[in-house]
Amino acid sequence: MKKIKIEVQYFRGCPNSEAINNMVKEFVDKNREKLPLEFEEVLVETPEEAKKYKFRGSPTILINGKDIEGMEENENPSLSCRYYPNGLPSEKDLENFISALV
């Protein structure tokens, strides 16, 4: 099974960044034995970094480079907080997304 890379892109100051980071870390810790998971936190602090990552807003969860909610890369990225209309992604959402990959 190939490596599954979970990346959380965020910047400090958005209300959901810490909650998402903690949820993803817990998910990785719980599932590391079953799945070949790799985790990376990417702190985006400048407009240049936002452009480099085509930042979708803070926090963003990418799994193997794909946004967990299907949002495309941002062509005009900025340091903005991300809104999740259906509520914050959960561990179940991570499981479902990963199941579709495996």
C-alpha positions, -999 to 999 in steps of 0.1 A, spaced: 0 0 0 14 34 -9 20 62 16 -10 84 24 1 119 31 -22 141 51 -13 178 50 -29 206 70 -23 240 57 -32 269 80 -22 302 95 -25 314 131 -55 334 139 -83 314 122 -107 300 147 -108 264 133 -71 259 126 -62 244 160 -92 222 161 -85 207 127 -48 203 134 -56 184 167 -83 162 150 -59 152 122 -31 145 146 -54 123 167 -66 105 135 -30 98 124 -20 86 159 -50 62 160 -45 48 125 -7 47 121 -6 10 127 -33 2 101 -24 27 74 8 40 60 1 76 71 24 106 69 14 139 85 26 174 77 16 207 91 22 236 68 21 271 84 13 297 57 24 331 71 29 354 41 11 362 8 41 347 -10 36 314 8 -2 316 1 7 318 -37 33 290 -34 7 266 -20 -23 280 -39 -38 283 -5 -75 275 -2 -79 291 32 -71 282 68 -74 254 77 -72 232 46 -68 194 47 -51 178 17 -48 140 13 -22 130 -13 -25 166 -26 -63 165 -29 -86 188 -9 -109 167 14 -139 188 3 -129 188 -34 -120 225 -35 -98 234 -64 -64 252 -60 -69 289 -55 -57 309 -85 -58 341 -64 -47 329 -29 -47 351 1 -43 347 39 -80 340 46 -99 318 70 -118 289 54 -155 284 58 -169 249 58 -207 251 50 -214 216 63 -193 220 94 -157 211 101 -144 179 85 -143 150 110 -123 118 115 -151 100 97 -146 123 67 -109 115 67 -117 77 68 -142 80 39 -118 100 18 -89 76 24 -111 46 18 -119 59 -16 -82 62 -23 -72 27 -12 
